[in-house]
Structure formats: C-alpha cells, structure tokens
Amino acid sequence: MTDSTTRPSVLYVCVHNAGRSQMAAAYTHHLSGGAVEVRSAGSAPADSINPAVRAAMLEEGIDISHEKPKILTVEAVQASDVVITMGCGDTCPFYPGKRYEDWVLADPAGQGVDAVRPIRDEIKGRVQSLLIELGVQPRQLS
C-alpha cells in the first residue's frame, strides 16, 4: 500500500460530512497518534458539524468543534490509499489501485446524542480494525 517512508492515508466520505465521516476521521487521527494521514469529505457538505455528533465525541474526549464539512474532490480521492464510503452511493469517484470499503452505518442526521452513541461506538470499532489492517496499533483514548 505505502512504503516505509510514507504514512498510509484514509479518506472518509459521507453525504454531508457532518457526522459519520467526521467521527471516523477524528477516531483515526486520535487512535493512530498521527501515524495515518486522514481526510474526510462529503458529496453535499452541510454547513456545520451535527451538534449531537460533536457532543458524542466530546464524551470520548475528542473535540471536533473546530472541524468543518468539506466538499469531496477528485484530488482527495487520488491522494488516499483507502477510501471509506458511508452512504454516499455513486457520487464517490472510483480510481483503480485504491482500496474501497463501504461502511453501512445508521445516519446520525436529526438524531439526539442517545441515538448517536451506538453509531459512534460502531465507527470506533471499525476504525480500530482498519488501523490494525494498516499495520498501526491503535492507542487508547485518555
């Protein structure tokens, strides 16, 4: 996937880039200790991060309030080794040589923190597994 001088890179894509992909990116960044280059984007980005998602991540000690939803670009896909989609359907461009996965997850849009927690926890588990597959030992959150 990558040689020893470069970090693996992961792009998380969902429609609004305000919930699932933001949680996955934050977990990847924190659990990898910076050993993985992380991007997230959306095919139709929202104006801001979902407040329930922000609150659920704060419970984990991760503050994503500074993050902003970003538009999916061809360049982001090309620069990534692994592309994880979360309900963006056919809007994600496909490039040969990239590893693609589609994570089927409930959408936290319009949900309260109680409904977001199980989605958050599932994403955390998937990110931990992905890091191990990429040869990165996940750190513990403090």
C-alpha positions as CSV (number, residue, x, y, z in Angstrom):
1,M,0.0,0.0,0.0
2,T,2.6,2.5,1.1
3,D,6.4,2.3,1.5
4,S,8.1,2.8,4.9
5,T,8.7,6.5,4.3
6,T,5.1,7.4,3.9
7,R,2.1,7.2,6.2
8,P,-1.0,5.3,4.9
9,S,-3.8,7.7,4.0
10,V,-7.5,7.2,4.6
11,L,-10.4,9.3,3.2
12,Y,-13.8,9.0,4.8
13,V,-16.8,10.1,2.7
14,C,-20.5,10.5,3.5
15,V,-23.1,12.8,2.0
16,H,-23.0,15.8,4.4
17,N,-19.5,15.3,6.1
18,A,-21.2,16.4,9.3
19,G,-21.5,13.1,11.2
20,R,-20.2,9.6,10.3
21,S,-17.2,10.6,8.3
22,Q,-16.2,13.3,10.8
23,M,-16.4,10.7,13.7
24,A,-14.3,8.2,11.7
25,A,-11.7,10.8,10.8
26,A,-11.4,12.0,14.4
27,Y,-11.0,8.5,15.7
28,T,-8.4,7.6,13.0
29,H,-6.4,10.7,13.9
30,H,-6.6,10.1,17.6
31,L,-6.2,6.4,17.7
32,S,-3.3,6.3,15.2
33,G,-1.4,9.0,17.1
34,G,-0.8,10.7,13.7
35,A,0.5,7.6,12.1
36,V,-2.2,7.7,9.4
37,E,-3.0,10.7,7.2
38,V,-6.7,11.4,7.5
39,R,-9.2,13.2,5.3
40,S,-12.9,13.4,5.3
41,A,-15.4,14.9,2.8
42,G,-18.9,14.9,1.6
43,S,-20.7,14.8,-1.7
44,A,-23.1,17.6,-0.5
45,P,-21.5,19.0,2.7
46,A,-23.6,20.5,5.4
47,D,-23.0,24.0,6.9
48,S,-21.7,22.6,10.2
49,I,-20.9,19.5,12.2
50,N,-24.0,17.8,13.7
51,P,-24.3,19.0,17.3
52,A,-25.2,15.6,18.6
53,V,-22.2,14.1,16.9
54,R,-20.0,16.8,18.4
55,A,-21.4,16.1,21.9
56,A,-21.0,12.3,21.5
57,M,-17.4,12.7,20.5
58,L,-16.7,15.0,23.5
59,E,-17.9,12.2,25.7
60,E,-14.9,10.3,24.3
61,G,-12.5,13.2,25.0
62,I,-12.3,14.2,21.3
63,D,-13.3,17.8,20.4
64,I,-14.4,18.1,16.7
65,S,-16.0,21.5,17.1
66,H,-13.2,23.1,15.0
67,E,-13.9,20.8,12.1
68,K,-15.9,22.0,9.1
69,P,-17.7,19.9,6.5
70,K,-15.7,19.8,3.2
71,I,-16.6,19.0,-0.4
72,L,-15.4,15.8,-1.9
73,T,-12.7,16.4,-4.5
74,V,-11.1,14.2,-7.1
75,E,-7.7,15.2,-5.6
76,A,-8.7,13.9,-2.1
77,V,-9.6,10.5,-3.6
78,Q,-6.4,10.4,-5.7
79,A,-4.2,11.3,-2.6
80,S,-5.7,8.5,-0.5
81,D,-4.7,4.8,-0.2
82,V,-8.0,3.8,1.4
83,V,-11.5,5.3,0.6
84,I,-14.2,4.5,3.1
85,T,-17.7,5.5,1.9
86,M,-20.7,5.8,4.2
87,G,-23.9,6.0,2.3
88,C,-22.6,8.4,-0.5
89,G,-23.7,5.9,-3.2
90,D,-22.3,6.5,-6.7
91,T,-21.1,10.1,-6.0
92,C,-17.7,8.9,-4.9
93,P,-15.2,8.7,-7.8
94,F,-13.5,5.4,-8.4
95,Y,-9.8,5.1,-9.2
96,P,-8.0,1.8,-9.9
97,G,-5.4,0.9,-7.3
98,K,-7.3,2.3,-4.4
99,R,-8.8,0.2,-1.6
100,Y,-12.5,0.9,-1.3
101,E,-14.8,-0.1,1.5
102,D,-18.5,0.9,2.1
103,W,-19.4,1.0,5.8
104,V,-23.2,0.6,6.2
105,L,-24.0,2.7,9.2
106,A,-27.1,4.5,10.5
107,D,-27.2,8.2,9.7
108,P,-27.0,10.4,12.8
109,A,-28.7,13.3,11.0
110,G,-31.6,14.7,13.1
111,Q,-30.8,12.3,15.9
112,G,-30.0,13.1,19.6
113,V,-26.9,12.0,21.4
114,D,-28.6,8.8,22.7
115,A,-29.1,7.7,19.1
116,V,-25.6,8.8,18.0
117,R,-23.7,6.9,20.7
118,P,-24.2,3.4,19.2
119,I,-23.2,4.7,15.7
120,R,-20.1,6.4,17.3
121,D,-19.2,3.1,19.1
122,E,-19.5,1.1,15.9
123,I,-17.4,3.6,14.0
124,K,-14.7,3.4,16.7
125,G,-14.6,-0.4,16.4
126,R,-14.3,-0.3,12.6
127,V,-11.5,2.3,12.8
128,Q,-9.6,0.2,15.3
129,S,-9.9,-2.8,13.0
130,L,-8.8,-0.7,10.0
131,L,-5.8,0.6,11.8
132,I,-4.7,-2.9,12.7
133,E,-5.1,-3.9,9.0
134,L,-2.9,-0.9,8.1
135,G,-0.2,-2.1,10.5
136,V,-0.9,0.6,13.1
137,Q,-1.5,-0.3,16.7
138,P,-4.5,1.7,18.0
139,R,-3.8,3.8,21.0
140,Q,-6.1,4.1,24.0
141,L,-8.1,7.3,24.4
142,S,-7.3,9.1,27.6
